[in-house]
Amino acid sequence: MLTALLVAAMVLFEAAGDVLITWGMRQIGAVTDFRPHALLLTIGRVLRNPSFLGGIGLSSVRFAAFLILLSYVDLSIVIPASALIFVVGTFFARFFLKEEITTQRWFGSCLVCVGVALASSR
């Protein structure tokens, strides 16, 4: 039960963190100037962006769940289970970021689910 809860937390927090980081970076805008001073200014804007910081916080919670899982579950189980992040991330991108997801991408996400099920069975 604890394992399933930690895997769910790991998947949901990472996908939500990725959405917030993406949202924050879209607020910042495209990085096109790579001169050192311009990069420092961009980094300053990024580090003051609440969406970006929230995403980092959620990703940190994901990492904590990952570490706890690794303390008692085999890595060969944790890694495939963490692949569910791709599926949930695709779902979140579609519904929170309003991204267009092609049928081919949805099919690929379903294949990830099949792969997780196969890799997780004992």
N, CA, C and O atoms as CSV, one atom per row, in Angstrom:
chain,resi,resn,atom,element,x,y,z
A,1,MET,N,N,0.819,-1.193,0.000
A,1,MET,CA,C,0.000,0.000,0.000
A,1,MET,C,C,0.866,1.261,0.000
A,1,MET,O,O,0.633,2.196,-0.766
A,2,LEU,N,N,1.880,1.261,0.888
A,2,LEU,CA,C,2.777,2.415,0.936
A,2,LEU,C,C,3.519,2.573,-0.381
A,2,LEU,O,O,3.719,3.693,-0.851
A,3,THR,N,N,3.928,1.462,-0.979
A,3,THR,CA,C,4.647,1.519,-2.249
A,3,THR,C,C,3.784,2.156,-3.329
A,3,THR,O,O,4.249,3.032,-4.058
A,4,ALA,N,N,2.538,1.724,-3.437
A,4,ALA,CA,C,1.630,2.295,-4.445
A,4,ALA,C,C,1.407,3.778,-4.193
A,4,ALA,O,O,1.360,4.567,-5.137
A,5,LEU,N,N,1.269,4.163,-2.941
A,5,LEU,CA,C,1.071,5.579,-2.595
A,5,LEU,C,C,2.295,6.415,-2.972
A,5,LEU,O,O,2.160,7.517,-3.505
A,6,LEU,N,N,3.478,5.888,-2.696
A,6,LEU,CA,C,4.706,6.618,-3.036
A,6,LEU,C,C,4.910,6.702,-4.545
A,6,LEU,O,O,5.357,7.729,-5.054
A,7,VAL,N,N,4.587,5.629,-5.261
A,7,VAL,CA,C,4.696,5.669,-6.726
A,7,VAL,C,C,3.718,6.698,-7.279
A,7,VAL,O,O,4.075,7.483,-8.158
A,8,ALA,N,N,2.491,6.700,-6.771
A,8,ALA,CA,C,1.497,7.678,-7.227
A,8,ALA,C,C,1.957,9.096,-6.924
A,8,ALA,O,O,1.827,9.984,-7.767
A,9,ALA,N,N,2.497,9.316,-5.726
A,9,ALA,CA,C,3.003,10.642,-5.373
A,9,ALA,C,C,4.147,11.040,-6.292
A,9,ALA,O,O,4.208,12.173,-6.769
A,10,MET,N,N,5.051,10.100,-6.536
A,10,MET,CA,C,6.197,10.373,-7.393
A,10,MET,C,C,5.725,10.781,-8.798
A,10,MET,O,O,6.221,11.755,-9.365
A,11,VAL,N,N,4.791,10.049,-9.336
A,11,VAL,CA,C,4.306,10.310,-10.694
A,11,VAL,C,C,3.536,11.633,-10.748
A,11,VAL,O,O,3.794,12.465,-11.618
A,12,LEU,N,N,2.609,11.825,-9.838
A,12,LEU,CA,C,1.770,13.034,-9.867
A,12,LEU,C,C,2.571,14.301,-9.584
A,12,LEU,O,O,2.382,15.315,-10.257
A,13,PHE,N,N,3.459,14.253,-8.600
A,13,PHE,CA,C,4.228,15.445,-8.264
A,13,PHE,C,C,5.215,15.815,-9.372
A,13,PHE,O,O,5.433,16.997,-9.638
A,14,GLU,N,N,5.808,14.816,-10.015
A,14,GLU,CA,C,6.741,15.141,-11.101
A,14,GLU,C,C,6.007,15.705,-12.304
A,14,GLU,O,O,6.455,16.685,-12.900
A,15,ALA,N,N,4.878,15.095,-12.671
A,15,ALA,CA,C,4.110,15.605,-13.812
A,15,ALA,C,C,3.601,17.013,-13.531
A,15,ALA,O,O,3.680,17.886,-14.396
A,16,ALA,N,N,3.081,17.240,-12.333
A,16,ALA,CA,C,2.601,18.583,-11.971
A,16,ALA,C,C,3.764,19.575,-11.922
A,16,ALA,O,O,3.621,20.727,-12.335
A,17,GLY,N,N,4.905,19.126,-11.420
A,17,GLY,CA,C,6.085,19.991,-11.397
A,17,GLY,C,C,6.537,20.369,-12.796
A,17,GLY,O,O,6.906,21.516,-13.047
A,18,ASP,N,N,6.508,19.407,-13.704
A,18,ASP,CA,C,6.882,19.685,-15.096
A,18,ASP,C,C,5.935,20.691,-15.732
A,18,ASP,O,O,6.366,21.566,-16.484
A,19,VAL,N,N,4.642,20.568,-15.433
A,19,VAL,CA,C,3.660,21.519,-15.968
A,19,VAL,C,C,3.946,22.921,-15.440
A,19,VAL,O,O,3.940,23.885,-16.206
A,20,LEU,N,N,4.193,23.040,-14.143
A,20,LEU,CA,C,4.465,24.365,-13.575
A,20,LEU,C,C,5.764,24.964,-14.109
A,20,LEU,O,O,5.832,26.164,-14.377
A,21,ILE,N,N,6.782,24.141,-14.263
A,21,ILE,CA,C,8.046,24.634,-14.820
A,21,ILE,C,C,7.833,25.103,-16.252
A,21,ILE,O,O,8.338,26.156,-16.643
A,22,THR,N,N,7.089,24.330,-17.034
A,22,THR,CA,C,6.792,24.728,-18.413
A,22,THR,C,C,6.011,26.023,-18.446
A,22,THR,O,O,6.331,26.927,-19.218
A,23,TRP,N,N,4.995,26.118,-17.618
A,23,TRP,CA,C,4.175,27.326,-17.539
A,23,TRP,C,C,5.040,28.540,-17.172
A,23,TRP,O,O,4.912,29.613,-17.761
A,24,GLY,N,N,5.916,28.341,-16.191
A,24,GLY,CA,C,6.810,29.424,-15.786
A,24,GLY,C,C,7.750,29.853,-16.902
A,24,GLY,O,O,7.972,31.046,-17.110
A,25,MET,N,N,8.299,28.885,-17.617
A,25,MET,CA,C,9.217,29.232,-18.702
A,25,MET,C,C,8.491,29.900,-19.856
A,25,MET,O,O,9.068,30.744,-20.542
A,26,ARG,N,N,7.242,29.539,-20.079
A,26,ARG,CA,C,6.463,30.229,-21.115
A,26,ARG,C,C,6.182,31.667,-20.706
A,26,ARG,O,O,6.100,32.551,-21.560
A,27,GLN,N,N,6.033,31.907,-19.412
A,27,GLN,CA,C,5.859,33.276,-18.923
A,27,GLN,C,C,7.140,34.088,-19.115
A,27,GLN,O,O,7.086,35.282,-19.409
A,28,ILE,N,N,8.277,33.443,-18.951
A,28,ILE,CA,C,9.574,34.109,-19.121
A,28,ILE,C,C,9.809,34.416,-20.600
A,28,ILE,O,O,10.318,35.484,-20.941
A,29,GLY,N,N,9.447,33.497,-21.460
A,29,GLY,CA,C,9.664,33.669,-22.897
A,29,GLY,C,C,10.868,32.880,-23.365
A,29,GLY,O,O,11.648,32.359,-22.568
A,30,ALA,N,N,10.995,32.806,-24.666
A,30,ALA,CA,C,12.082,32.033,-25.263
A,30,ALA,C,C,13.438,32.622,-24.902
A,30,ALA,O,O,13.620,33.839,-24.899
A,31,VAL,N,N,14.371,31.758,-24.604
A,31,VAL,CA,C,15.746,32.186,-24.336
A,31,VAL,C,C,16.466,32.216,-25.674
A,31,VAL,O,O,16.712,31.175,-26.283
A,32,THR,N,N,16.796,33.410,-26.122
A,32,THR,CA,C,17.437,33.560,-27.432
A,32,THR,C,C,18.797,34.244,-27.351
A,32,THR,O,O,19.597,34.159,-28.283
A,33,ASP,N,N,19.055,34.916,-26.246
A,33,ASP,CA,C,20.322,35.628,-26.079
A,33,ASP,C,C,21.175,34.841,-25.091
A,33,ASP,O,O,20.816,34.704,-23.922
A,34,PHE,N,N,22.309,34.324,-25.572
A,34,PHE,CA,C,23.132,33.446,-24.754
A,34,PHE,C,C,24.421,34.118,-24.272
A,34,PHE,O,O,25.353,33.448,-23.827
A,35,ARG,N,N,24.457,35.422,-24.367
A,35,ARG,CA,C,25.604,36.122,-23.785
A,35,ARG,C,C,25.521,36.008,-22.264
A,35,ARG,O,O,24.421,35.974,-21.713
A,36,PRO,N,N,26.651,35.949,-21.583
A,36,PRO,CA,C,26.643,35.726,-20.126
A,36,PRO,C,C,25.728,36.682,-19.358
A,36,PRO,O,O,24.976,36.239,-18.489
A,37,HIS,N,N,25.774,37.956,-19.654
A,37,HIS,CA,C,24.946,38.929,-18.926
A,37,HIS,C,C,23.460,38.669,-19.168
A,37,HIS,O,O,22.659,38.708,-18.235
A,38,ALA,N,N,23.101,38.406,-20.411
A,38,ALA,CA,C,21.700,38.128,-20.740
A,38,ALA,C,C,21.224,36.845,-20.059
A,38,ALA,O,O,20.094,36.786,-19.576
A,39,LEU,N,N,22.065,35.830,-20.017
A,39,LEU,CA,C,21.706,34.589,-19.339
A,39,LEU,C,C,21.499,34.814,-17.841
A,39,LEU,O,O,20.576,34.258,-17.247
A,40,LEU,N,N,22.355,35.624,-17.241
A,40,LEU,CA,C,22.188,35.923,-15.818
A,40,LEU,C,C,20.869,36.652,-15.556
A,40,LEU,O,O,20.195,36.378,-14.564
A,41,LEU,N,N,20.505,37.570,-16.433
A,41,LEU,CA,C,19.218,38.254,-16.284
A,41,LEU,C,C,18.058,37.279,-16.419
A,41,LEU,O,O,17.084,37.358,-15.671
A,42,THR,N,N,18.160,36.369,-17.364
A,42,THR,CA,C,17.118,35.359,-17.550
A,42,THR,C,C,17.023,34.457,-16.332
A,42,THR,O,O,15.924,34.157,-15.864
A,43,ILE,N,N,18.156,34.027,-15.818
A,43,ILE,CA,C,18.166,33.181,-14.616
A,43,ILE,C,C,17.514,33.922,-13.453
A,43,ILE,O,O,16.766,33.328,-12.677
A,44,GLY,N,N,17.796,35.213,-13.333
A,44,GLY,CA,C,17.164,36.021,-12.284
A,44,GLY,C,C,15.648,36.046,-12.420
A,44,GLY,O,O,14.935,35.927,-11.424
A,45,ARG,N,N,15.146,36.201,-13.654
A,45,ARG,CA,C,13.693,36.198,-13.881
A,45,ARG,C,C,13.109,34.824,-13.565
A,45,ARG,O,O,12.033,34.716,-12.976
A,46,VAL,N,N,13.823,33.787,-13.960
A,46,VAL,CA,C,13.343,32.420,-13.706
A,46,VAL,C,C,13.229,32.179,-12.198
A,46,VAL,O,O,12.234,31.628,-11.728
A,47,LEU,N,N,14.238,32.586,-11.452
A,47,LEU,CA,C,14.262,32.329,-10.011
A,47,LEU,C,C,13.268,33.187,-9.232
A,47,LEU,O,O,13.071,32.965,-8.038
A,48,ARG,N,N,12.648,34.151,-9.880
A,48,ARG,CA,C,11.598,34.957,-9.247
A,48,ARG,C,C,10.207,34.573,-9.746
A,48,ARG,O,O,9.213,35.174,-9.339
A,49,ASN,N,N,10.135,33.590,-10.613
A,49,ASN,CA,C,8.851,33.185,-11.187
A,49,ASN,C,C,8.165,32.166,-10.273
A,49,ASN,O,O,8.704,31.084,-10.045
A,50,PRO,N,N,6.974,32.505,-9.745
A,50,PRO,CA,C,6.298,31.603,-8.810
A,50,PRO,C,C,5.955,30.228,-9.413
A,50,PRO,O,O,6.046,29.214,-8.721
A,51,SER,N,N,5.570,30.192,-10.673
A,51,SER,CA,C,5.242,28.906,-11.298
A,51,SER,C,C,6.474,28.020,-11.367
A,51,SER,O,O,6.413,26.835,-11.042
A,52,PHE,N,N,7.582,28.592,-11.788
A,52,PHE,CA,C,8.826,27.831,-11.874
A,52,PHE,C,C,9.227,27.310,-10.496
A,52,PHE,O,O,9.575,26.139,-10.352
A,53,LEU,N,N,9.180,28.165,-9.498
A,53,LEU,CA,C,9.575,27.764,-8.145
A,53,LEU,C,C,8.645,26.690,-7.588
A,53,LEU,O,O,9.096,25.760,-6.920
A,54,GLY,N,N,7.349,26.818,-7.861
A,54,GLY,CA,C,6.404,25.781,-7.446
A,54,GLY,C,C,6.721,24.450,-8.099
A,54,GLY,O,O,6.639,23.397,-7.466
A,55,GLY,N,N,7.085,24.509,-9.382
A,55,GLY,CA,C,7.457,23.286,-10.095
A,55,GLY,C,C,8.689,22.633,-9.498
A,55,GLY,O,O,8.761,21.409,-9.389
A,56,ILE,N,N,9.654,23.446,-9.114
A,56,ILE,CA,C,10.858,22.911,-8.467
A,56,ILE,C,C,10.492,22.270,-7.131
A,56,ILE,O,O,11.020,21.216,-6.776
A,57,GLY,N,N,9.589,22.909,-6.395
A,57,GLY,CA,C,9.133,22.343,-5.116
A,57,GLY,C,C,8.457,20.991,-5.303
A,57,GLY,O,O,8.747,20.041,-4.576
A,58,LEU,N,N,7.556,20.904,-6.279
A,58,LEU,CA,C,6.870,19.633,-6.531
A,58,LEU,C,C,7.848,18.561,-7.004
A,58,LEU,O,O,7.728,17.397,-6.621
A,59,SER,N,N,8.805,18.946,-7.828
A,59,SER,CA,C,9.811,17.983,-8.283
A,59,SER,C,C,10.677,17.508,-7.115
A,59,SER,O,O,11.152,16.372,-7.111
A,60,SER,N,N,10.879,18.373,-6.134
A,60,SER,CA,C,11.639,17.980,-4.944
A,60,SER,C,C,10.883,16.940,-4.120
A,60,SER,O,O,11.483,16.008,-3.585
A,61,VAL,N,N,9.559,17.105,-4.021
A,61,VAL,CA,C,8.736,16.118,-3.324
A,61,VAL,C,C,8.811,14.785,-4.064
A,61,VAL,O,O,8.895,13.726,-3.443
A,62,ARG,N,N,8.782,14.846,-5.384
A,62,ARG,CA,C,8.919,13.627,-6.196
A,62,ARG,C,C,10.230,12.928,-5.895
A,62,ARG,O,O,10.273,11.706,-5.754
A,63,PHE,N,N,11.306,13.712,-5.797
A,63,PHE,CA,C,12.615,13.122,-5.534
A,63,PHE,C,C,12.645,12.468,-4.159
A,63,PHE,O,O,13.252,11.410,-3.989
A,64,ALA,N,N,11.998,13.085,-3.181
A,64,ALA,CA,C,11.941,12.491,-1.844
A,64,ALA,C,C,11.199,11.151,-1.893
A,64,ALA,O,O,11.640,10.177,-1.284
A,65,ALA,N,N,10.079,11.102,-2.612
A,65,ALA,CA,C,9.332,9.841,-2.747
A,65,ALA,C,C,10.199,8.794,-3.444
A,65,ALA,O,O,10.183,7.622,-3.068
A,66,PHE,N,N,10.947,9.212,-4.448
A,66,PHE,CA,C,11.851,8.315,-5.175
A,66,PHE,C,C,12.905,7.732,-4.232
A,66,PHE,O,O,13.175,6.531,-4.263
A,67,LEU,N,N,13.491,8.576,-3.404
A,67,LEU,CA,C,14.516,8.099,-2.456
A,67,LEU,C,C,13.934,7.133,-1.439
A,67,LEU,O,O,14.556,6.123,-1.111
A,68,ILE,N,N,12.741,7.441,-0.937
A,68,ILE,CA,C,12.105,6.533,0.023
A,68,ILE,C,C,11.836,5.184,-0.631
A,68,ILE,O,O,12.095,4.138,-0.037
A,69,LEU,N,N,11.315,5.210,-1.859
A,69,LEU,CA,C,11.075,3.956,-2.572
A,69,LEU,C,C,12.354,3.149,-2.738
A,69,LEU,O,O,12.360,1.934,-2.538
A,70,LEU,N,N,13.430,3.825,-3.102
A,70,LEU,CA,C,14.694,3.113,-3.316
A,70,LEU,C,C,15.236,2.490,-2.037
A,70,LEU,O,O,16.066,1.583,-2.096
A,71,SER,N,N,14.777,2.966,-0.881
A,71,SER,CA,C,15.275,2.409,0.372
A,71,SER,C,C,14.743,0.999,0.638
A,71,SER,O,O,15.303,0.268,1.454
A,72,TYR,N,N,13.645,0.612,-0.061
A,72,TYR,CA,C,13.115,-0.727,0.195
A,72,TYR,C,C,12.544,-1.448,-1.031
A,72,TYR,O,O,12.093,-2.587,-0.912
A,73,VAL,N,N,12.555,-0.807,-2.205
A,73,VAL,CA,C,12.053,-1.430,-3.426
A,73,VAL,C,C,13.206,-1.489,-4.427
A,73,VAL,O,O,14.021,-0.570,-4.497
A,74,ASP,N,N,13.270,-2.565,-5.194
A,74,ASP,CA,C,14.333,-2.715,-6.198
A,74,ASP,C,C,14.250,-1.611,-7.243
A,74,ASP,O,O,13.163,-1.205,-7.654
A,75,LEU,N,N,15.409,-1.137,-7.660
A,75,LEU,CA,C,15.486,-0.120,-8.702
A,75,LEU,C,C,14.809,-0.598,-9.982
A,75,LEU,O,O,14.207,0.194,-10.707
A,76,SER,N,N,14.912,-1.895,-10.254
A,76,SER,CA,C,14.313,-2.446,-11.472
A,76,SER,C,C,12.786,-2.385,-11.440
A,76,SER,O,O,12.145,-2.601,-12.468
A,77,ILE,N,N,12.202,-2.099,-10.299
A,77,ILE,CA,C,10.757,-1.880,-10.182
A,77,ILE,C,C,10.454,-0.382,-10.201
A,77,ILE,O,O,9.501,0.054,-10.847
A,78,VAL,N,N,11.260,0.398,-9.497
A,78,VAL,CA,C,11.004,1.838,-9.351
A,78,VAL,C,C,11.144,2.567,-10.684
A,78,VAL,O,O,10.321,3.422,-11.009
A,79,ILE,N,N,12.163,2.244,-11.445
A,79,ILE,CA,C,12.381,2.952,-12.714
A,79,ILE,C,C,11.231,2.751,-13.693
A,79,ILE,O,O,10.723,3.735,-14.230
A,80,PRO,N,N,10.796,1.511,-13.950
A,80,PRO,CA,C,9.639,1.371,-14.852
A,80,PRO,C,C,8.382,2.052,-14.315
A,80,PRO,O,O,7.617,2.636,-15.083
A,81,ALA,N,N,8.167,1.980,-13.014
A,81,ALA,CA,C,6.989,2.642,-12.444
A,81,ALA,C,C,7.066,4.151,-12.639
A,81,ALA,O,O,6.049,4.809,-12.859
A,82,SER,N,N,8.279,4.695,-12.555
A,82,SER,CA,C,8.423,6.142,-12.749
A,82,SER,C,C,8.156,6.545,-14.200
A,82,SER,O,O,7.926,7.721,-14.480
A,83,ALA,N,N,8.182,5.588,-15.118
A,83,ALA,CA,C,7.874,5.894,-16.522
A,83,ALA,C,C,6.429,6.347,-16.696
A,83,ALA,O,O,6.086,6.959,-17.707
A,84,LEU,N,N,5.588,6.049,-15.719
A,84,LEU,CA,C,4.205,6.534,-15.779
A,84,LEU,C,C,4.146,8.056,-15.785
A,84,LEU,O,O,3.119,8.636,-16.136
A,85,ILE,N,N,5.230,8.698,-15.405
A,85,ILE,CA,C,5.310,10.163,-15.463
A,85,ILE,C,C,5.067,10.633,-16.900
A,85,ILE,O,O,4.452,11.678,-17.109
A,86,PHE,N,N,5.538,9.882,-17.883
A,86,PHE,CA,C,5.335,10.268,-19.279
A,86,PHE,C,C,3.854,10.273,-19.649
A,86,PHE,O,O,3.393,11.139,-20.394
A,87,VAL,N,N,3.119,9.305,-19.126
A,87,VAL,CA,C,1.695,9.210,-19.428
A,87,VAL,C,C,0.936,10.342,-18.742
A,87,VAL,O,O,0.158,11.052,-19.379
A,88,VAL,N,N,1.166,10.505,-17.447
A,88,VAL,CA,C,0.470,11.550,-16.698
A,88,VAL,C,C,0.900,12.928,-17.194
A,88,VAL,O,O,0.080,13.844,-17.271
A,89,GLY,N,N,2.168,13.078,-17.528
A,89,GLY,CA,C,2.655,14.345,-18.071
A,89,GLY,C,C,1.981,14.703,-19.386
A,89,GLY,O,O,1.654,15.866,-19.618
A,90,THR,N,N,1.772,13.724,-20.240
A,90,THR,CA,C,1.073,13.956,-21.503
A,90,THR,C,C,-0.370,14.383,-21.240
A,90,THR,O,O,-0.874,15.312,-21.870
A,91,PHE,N,N,-1.025,13.702,-20.310
A,91,PHE,CA,C,-2.389,14.048,-19.928
A,91,PHE,C,C,-2.450,15.479,-19.380
A,91,PHE,O,O,-3.315,16.263,-19.771
A,92,PHE,N,N,-1.528,15.808,-18.473
A,92,PHE,CA,C,-1.496,17.160,-17.901
A,92,PHE,C,C,-1.208,18.217,-18.968
A,92,PHE,O,O,-1.799,19.296,-18.953
A,93,ALA,N,N,-0.295,17.900,-19.895
A,93,ALA,CA,C,0.025,18.858,-20.965
A,93,ALA,C,C,-1.209,19.159,-21.800
A,93,ALA,O,O,-1.434,20.300,-22.204
A,94,ARG,N,N,-1.997,18.139,-22.054
A,94,ARG,CA,C,-3.212,18.322,-22.858
A,94,ARG,C,C,-4.253,19.168,-22.133
A,94,ARG,O,O,-4.839,20.077,-22.722
A,95,PHE,N,N,-4.480,18.872,-20.867
A,95,PHE,CA,C,-5.593,19.495,-20.171
A,95,PHE,C,C,-5.228,20.755,-19.385
A,95,PHE,O,O,-6.099,21.591,-19.142
A,96,PHE,N,N,-3.973,20.912,-18.983
A,96,PHE,CA,C,-3.592,22.117,-18.247
A,96,PHE,C,C,-2.852,23.127,-19.118
A,96,PHE,O,O,-3.029,24.335,-18.960
A,97,LEU,N,N,-2.024,22.633,-20.036
A,97,LEU,CA,C,-1.282,23.537,-20.910
A,97,LEU,C,C,-1.952,23.704,-22.271
A,97,LEU,O,O,-1.490,24.483,-23.104
A,98,LYS,N,N,-3.036,22.974,-22.491
A,98,LYS,CA,C,-3.811,23.047,-23.738
A,98,LYS,C,C,-2.978,22.683,-24.968
A,98,LYS,O,O,-3.184,23.235,-26.049
A,99,GLU,N,N,-2.043,21.758,-24.800
A,99,GLU,CA,C,-1.235,21.308,-25.924
A,99,GLU,C,C,-2.041,20.338,-26.778
A,99,GLU,O,O,-2.878,19.593,-26.268
A,100,GLU,N,N,-1.781,20.355,-28.072
A,100,GLU,CA,C,-2.384,19.383,-28.977
A,100,GLU,C,C,-1.575,18.093,-28.898
A,100,GLU,O,O,-0.368,18.095,-29.137
A,101,ILE,N,N,-2.232,17.013,-28.569
A,101,ILE,CA,C,-1.561,15.718,-28.480
A,101,ILE,C,C,-2.117,14.842,-29.603
A,101,ILE,O,O,-3.317,14.575,-29.657
A,102,THR,N,N,-1.255,14.410,-30.476
A,102,THR,CA,C,-1.696,13.592,-31.612
A,102,THR,C,C,-2.087,12.198,-31.143
A,102,THR,O,O,-1.728,11.764,-30.049
A,103,THR,N,N,-2.825,11.519,-31.994
A,103,THR,CA,C,-3.217,10.135,-31.718
A,103,THR,C,C,-1.981,9.263,-31.539
A,103,THR,O,O,-1.964,8.357,-30.705
A,104,GLN,N,N,-0.967,9.539,-32.316
A,104,GLN,CA,C,0.273,8.770,-32.222
A,104,GLN,C,C,0.913,8.935,-30.831
A,104,GLN,O,O,1.414,7.966,-30.261
A,105,ARG,N,N,0.895,10.147,-30.297
A,105,ARG,CA,C,1.454,10.359,-28.954
A,105,ARG,C,C,0.621,9.657,-27.888
A,105,ARG,O,O,1.173,9.073,-26.955
A,106,TRP,N,N,-0.722,9.711,-28.020
A,106,TRP,CA,C,-1.568,9.001,-27.058
A,106,TRP,C,C,-1.276,7.501,-27.122
A,106,TRP,O,O,-1.194,6.830,-26.092
A,107,PHE,N,N,-1.122,6.988,-28.331
A,107,PHE,CA,C,-0.810,5.570,-28.498
A,107,PHE,C,C,0.525,5.234,-27.836
A,107,PHE,O,O,0.658,4.206,-27.173
A,108,GLY,N,N,1.502,6.105,-28.020
A,108,GLY,CA,C,2.800,5.912,-27.379
A,108,GLY,C,C,2.689,5.901,-25.866
A,108,GLY,O,O,3.356,5.112,-25.197
A,109,SER,N,N,1.850,6.773,-25.324
A,109,SER,CA,C,1.637,6.792,-23.876
A,109,SER,C,C,1.005,5.492,-23.398
A,109,SER,O,O,1.353,4.981,-22.334
A,110,CYS,N,N,0.077,4.960,-24.186
A,110,CYS,CA,C,-0.542,3.675,-23.836
A,110,CYS,C,C,0.497,2.561,-23.865
A,110,CYS,O,O,0.462,1.660,-23.027
A,111,LEU,N,N,1.412,2.613,-24.813
A,111,LEU,CA,C,2.485,1.614,-24.868
A,111,LEU,C,C,3.378,1.699,-23.633
A,111,LEU,O,O,3.864,0.681,-23.142
A,112,VAL,N,N,3.590,2.909,-23.138
A,112,VAL,CA,C,4.364,3.063,-21.902
A,112,VAL,C,C,3.652,2.340,-20.762
A,112,VAL,O,O,4.290,1.657,-19.961
A,113,CYS,N,N,2.332,2.491,-20.689
A,113,CYS,CA,C,1.560,1.791,-19.655
A,113,CYS,C,C,1.735,0.284,-19.749
A,113,CYS,O,O,1.919,-0.390,-18.736
A,114,VAL,N,N,1.679,-0.237,-20.958
A,114,VAL,CA,C,1.863,-1.673,-21.166
A,114,VAL,C,C,3.274,-2.076,-20.714
A,114,VAL,O,O,3.448,-3.095,-20.045
A,115,GLY,N,N,4.255,-1.288,-21.076
A,115,GLY,CA,C,5.625,-1.576,-20.675
A,115,GLY,C,C,5.806,-1.562,-19.163
A,115,GLY,O,O,6.501,-2.411,-18.605
A,116,VAL,N,N,5.177,-0.592,-18.504
A,116,VAL,CA,C,5.254,-0.536,-17.032
A,116,VAL,C,C,4.624,-1.783,-16.433
A,116,VAL,O,O,5.176,-2.375,-15.506
A,117,ALA,N,N,3.471,-2.184,-16.957
A,117,ALA,CA,C,2.808,-3.377,-16.421
A,117,ALA,C,C,3.681,-4.615,-16.605
A,117,ALA,O,O,3.787,-5.443,-15.700
A,118,LEU,N,N,4.304,-4.742,-17.772
A,118,LEU,CA,C,5.168,-5.899,-18.021
A,118,LEU,C,C,6.406,-5.885,-17.132
A,118,LEU,O,O,6.807,-6.918,-16.594
A,119,ALA,N,N,7.003,-4.715,-16.984
A,119,ALA,CA,C,8.237,-4.615,-16.186
A,119,ALA,C,C,7.967,-4.753,-14.699
A,119,ALA,O,O,8.848,-5.170,-13.948
A,120,SER,N,N,6.760,-4.409,-14.260
A,120,SER,CA,C,6.450,-4.447,-12.837
A,120,SER,C,C,5.957,-5.799,-12.366
A,120,SER,O,O,5.936,-6.067,-11.165
A,121,SER,N,N,5.555,-6.661,-13.305
A,121,SER,CA,C,5.056,-7.973,-12.877
A,121,SER,C,C,6.223,-8.840,-12.428
A,121,SER,O,O,7.327,-8.759,-12.966
A,122,ARG,N,N,5.958,-9.650,-11.453
A,122,ARG,CA,C,7.037,-10.480,-10.898
A,122,ARG,C,C,6.990,-11.859,-11.444
A,122,ARG,O,O,7.822,-12.693,-11.088
